[in-house]
Amino acid sequence: MGIKALIIDDEPLARQRIHALLSSDPEIEIIGECGDGNTALGLIQENEPDLLFLDVQMPNIDGFDVLASIKSKIPAIIFVTAFDMHAVRAFESAAIDFVLKPFSRTRFFGAIARAKNHLTTKSQRLSNEGGTGTEGRVVFRSNGKIMVFGIDNIEWIEARANYVRVQTLGAQYEVRESISSFEKKLLHPKFIRVHRSFIVNLDRVSMLEPCNGSEYIVTLISGKKVPLGRTYRSTMRRALGLDKYDPMH
């Protein structure tokens, strides 16, 4: 796998360190580097890199502005910065990783491994889906920590007063935001709203069963049961490909 990489950082020493580390990886081809956002956009447009090492704070155009201005295909992004205050925004902007300066070789190559995995998975997904697909990651803050989960690890989300409860395959997390706000983070067709208080991962649905005559219950693989609201029936029917059969009267 040949990975074309660009290094964008306004600190020459930082660029040199990243360049030196990347040079030891035979799978990565460094196709350019620069120290400002304007030059970065030109290089990205011209070369269409697979992987971008991007500093956040740069003169005139910062890293987030660079990312927002990319007109060609969006590369995998690893933010490399000295300021951890940008971490949540970085992950919400679909960054693969957020490496805080000064970083160790272990931390840096951990980010590289994650990027390689992402690029391989994305390539396979695009091939299987005929060139379509969205990012396979959910990012949220819980108890002061930034949690990053693959979509396959999220089972359901429940509205609870002034927060939501996120159930992963291994644990539950409380997130201080509304379910409608959290729903906007779930930019993947696997997640579907089934009730005003519940969102489920379609891949975790095992059964729809009638309850009290005209009502339905959604049963998940774990055994968790959640109600299917009338408002969301048609959406669920389409998502499961049941339009032809229409079992939910």
N, C-alpha and C positions, 0 to 999 in steps of 0.2 A: 504494500500500500504506500504510494507516494503522496505525502501530504505537503502541499505548498503553504508556507508560513510567512507572515509579515510581522515585523516587530515595530510597534508604535509607542515611543516613550520619549519625553523631552529631556531625560537625563542620560547623557552619553555613557556613563558607567553602568547604568541599568541595562541599556541596550547591549553593551559589551558582554555583560554577565549572561543575559538571556541568549545572546548569539553563541557564546562559548558552550553553554549547556546544550542548546539545540544541535550544535555541530556534532555532538557525540552520538546523536540518534540517526542511524542510516535511513530511517523511514521518513525523515523530515527534510524538505528542501527549503532553505531560507531564500526567498525570492526578493527580499527587500527590507529596508528599515528606514525610519525617519523619526523626527522629533516634534512634529506639529500636525494638527488635525487636517489642515488644508492639503498638505502634501499627502497625508494618509489617504484621503478620499480619492485622489488621483491614482495612487498606487493600487488601491482596492478596485477601482473601476477598470484599470488597465490589465491587472493580473488575475483578478477573481480568485483570491487565496482561499484555501480550505480552512485555515486556522489563523486567527489574529490574536497577537499578544498586545493588549491595549491598556495604556495608562489612562487613569481617570482625569486627573488634573493636568491640563496642558494649556498653554497660552491660546487665546482667541477661541478655539473650538475644543471643548473637552471631549473625553472619551464617549460619553453618552450622546453628545451631538454628532460625533462621527458615526456612531452606530445608527442613529436615527436618520442620517443623511445618505446611507448606502443605497444606491439605486439598483445595483446588480444583486446576485444571490448573496444572502447573508451567510458569512463564514461562521464557524464555531469560534466563540469569543472566550478568551481567558483574560480577565482584568487583572493587571498587575499594578498595585498602588500601595502607597504608604498610609492610606486613610481608611480605617475599617468602617467609618460612618456610611460608606457607600455600598455596603455589602447587600442589603435587602434590595435596593434599587438595581444593583448589578444582576442579581438572580432573577428579579422580575422582568428584566430586559432580555431574558433568555441566555444569559452568560453560562458557559459550561462550568467555570470555576472563578474564584476570587482569591488571588494569591497576594498576601500581605507582605510588603517589604519590611525588613530584610527577610528573605526566605531561604530555607535550606534546600539542598539538592533533593532530599527525600520529598519535601513538600512540592517542589517544582515538578518533579517527574511523576508525582501522584496526579497532578493536574493534567500532565501530558497523557497519562494512561486513561484518564477520564475522557479527554478530548478524543482520543483514538477510538474508544468504545462508542462514544456518541456518533462519530463520523461513520463507523462501520454499521451501527444500528440504523442510522438515518439512511444510508445507502441501501441497505436491505429493505427497509420499509418503503422507500420510494420505488424500488424495483417491484415489490409485491403489490403496491397500490397504484401503480401506473403513474408515479410522479406526484402524488398528493400526500398530505400528512401534516401533522402539527407536532410541536415539541412534546416530549414524553416525560415531563417533569412538573411537579407541583412544589411551590416554595411558599412558606408562611413562617411567621414568628410566633413562638409559644414559650412563655416563661423566660423571655429575654434571649432565647436561642433561635437561630435561623435554621429551620428544618427544611431539608430538601429530599423529596421522595419521588421515585419513578411512579408513573400512573398505575402500574400494576400493583403497587403496594398500598394504594388507597382503596378502601372498601366502601365506606359511606361517610357522609357528613350530616350532622344533625344540628338544627337551630336550638339553642338553649338560652333563653332570656337574652342577655346582652352579649353573648358569645356563641361560637359554634364548636361542636365537638367533632374532631376528625379521627376516624377509626382507620388505622393502618393495619397491616397483617400482624404487627407485633405489639402495638400499644395504642393508647388514646391520647389526644392532645387537645388542649383548649386554646382557642384563638379568639382574641378580643375584636371581633368584627361581626357584621351581620351575615346571614347566609347568602343574601343577594350580592353583597360585596365579595364574599369568598367565591361565589359561583363564577364571577368574572375572571378569577385566576385559572379556572379549569377549562382552558382552551383546548379541549380534546373531545371528540365525539363519543368517547367511552363514558363520559360523565353525563348523567341525565337527571333532571329534577323530577321527582315522582310525587312530591307533596310539598306544601308550603314550608315544611320543616325538615325535609329530607332530600339529599342528593345521593345517588348510588352509582357505583361503577358497573356498567353493563356486563363486563366480563365476570363479575362476581354474583350475578343473578342466576339462581338455579330454578326458580319456579314462581308462577303467578297462580294464586289460588283464590277462589271466591270466598267471600265472607259476608254474612248477613244479607244474603240475597244479591243485591246489586253492587256490593262493594268488593274490592280486591285487595289482597295482601301480597307484597313482594317478599319472597324468601331468598336470602343470599346463601352462598355456599357455606358460610360459617354457621348458618342457622338463624342469623339475625332476621327478624321480620319487621317490615316497615309498611305503612299504609300507602296505597296508590290513590292519590286524589283524583276526583273526576276531571278536574281541569287538565291533568297531565296524562290522561289515558291515551289520547290520540298520539301524543308524542312518544309514549312508550310503545304503542302498537307499531308505529313506523320504525322506531329504533330496532325493534326485534324482528322486523320483517313480517308482521302478522296482518298486514292490511288485507290480504286475500282471504283470510280466515275469519277475521273480526270476532274473536271469541269473547270480547268484553262488551256486553250489551248495556 
